[in-house]
Amino acid sequence: MTSFLIDGFPLGGDRVYVIAEVGNNHNGSLALARRLVDAAIEAGADCVKFQLRNRDALYRRKADGSRAEDLGVEYIQDLLDKVELSLDEHREVRAYCAQKGITYLCTPWDEPSVDALAGFDVAALKIASADLCNPYLIAKAASLGKPLILSTGMSFEHEIVRAIEQLKALGTPFALLHCNSAYPAPEADIQLGYLRRLQELHGLIGYSGHERGIAITLGAVALGAKLVERHITLDRGMEGPDHLASLEPGEFRQLVDGIRQLELALPWQGPGRHASQGELLNRENLGKSVIAARDITRGTVMDASMLRIASPGQGLPPYRLPELLGKPAGRDIAQGDFLFDSDLSEQAQEQRLAFDLPIRWGVPVRYHDFLDYRRRISPDLFEFHLSYRDLSLKPQPFLAAVECSRLVVHAPELFENSELLDLAADDPAYRQRSIDNLQRVVDATLEIGEFFPDADARLIVANIGGFSADEPRPLAMRAELYDRFHEACRQVDFAGTELIPQNMAPFPWHFGGQRHQNIFMMPDELAAQAREHDLRLCLDLSHLQMTCFHFGLDFQQALALLLPHSAHLHVADAKGINGEGVLMGTGDIDWPAAWVQIKRHPHVSFIPEVWQGHKDHGAGFWSALQFLTRLA
């Protein structure tokens, strides 16, 4: 009773059903009615609603045939004489809606109009606020066996309850719309908070608005409205009772866009509050941690004088400092080092780690922690994640020779003056700076490569750009963006290195905020680029999963398509479209199936690209590698 379908659309779910109410705003013109249908489609409405009256049945007449009424009723009847469509014209509008692929709904104002609509095969009927107190019309409309949508304007709660009881007794699925039946309605009269009470009375509720603007309607959606009805007009200045309370097409489009944004923003998965991916980025960059105020030798009992609070937020949060007091240090801690969960135990953290995996593996490192990881593991490769500051350093003081069979270098995403690497940027000067910066990465890779004499490849991973700030670029522009990227690459001397572009998720995070990705994202495009340009890819499985989730693609099929074109993998789990790098096995990836595929491609290598995996001496990396070892 609280969920039903209209033309296959499930009411009551996460997506709000938007009704464009034409009513009589066609002013009696069939041509204008068609234009309003087109405008509603362009604005993103789910259906277009009209009104049908049998004037002889609807209005009383005196014995002499006259219809003398109060001034208000007389005015309305005079208007209706000028602005109504005939029944045949309604049939033409119904056919036009079917041709255009949008649902036609209608409000019958009288019982003969219900009979007429029975021949239209309408998906549902709307009962106007004026008829909420009319059980006879409600019963007649319910007799068609269609769902009903009822507005509750002009009524009192006991009348709403009576209508609910009648419809439940009839077994008719229905939705109730909160409404204020003034045209336009003053904001102070709308009582939008009554939506919550209406939802207590009946689970499936919506809002029919006659106010100016769109803000209150958006507020209704935030309060739980699952249907929204607003009048649409081509010109609010036209004559008629509804035009002034209507939205023009551009405003209606803004309303629909706002509703779709709210649909993304409203869902909450409890219990409690969860930090989003962008927040976690900013928490790490802007937050604070417990750090060592001076050198602390292993075994020293820690007190408050040895610890202090400082940014960034990569260690224990400040409120956990008291847990460290009185604990002996389980390791030598240098001044400025972060304190971690592992420092709350007395066990040493110095053991050497080994992993038995079917393909070559490694971990991401920075210059400053490379020697520490080298001391603890013997991987097949290291992947250096460079910052733009690293490009101004000589790497030799930080490095030592290794017997790794591969070197991978991840180019910085961010360069001087807060510029992201973008080899497909619109601005040629910006694009040239990105080309110059990529050349700097090549030069740094060659220097690092001196410490990897046995490496079969010196691979450069890069997020090559092609993003936009506010909305995706048109599909037709993708070819141009790819051409810009290839032309940029022709200007770089890669020497003994190989660029392997990384696939991206639909909504990459930059500066802790979300953008839109346009290229090097869709699996079929990635494969085509690899074939046509002899490219190998860095395939990020977390990005791939988020792409597949967002676009409704099959992850395992996409993985099978792209593995033959991949040189290197970033292996991490993902949840939804923003949960990048979540704990292995807690996301959406079917790891047993994925790992079977990956093992068939021994030419690829990988690192665990776990979100904040480097924290607590690589605890996230070791957890991921152990998880994959069990799969192997």
Disulfide bonds with the S-S distance in Angstrom:
none
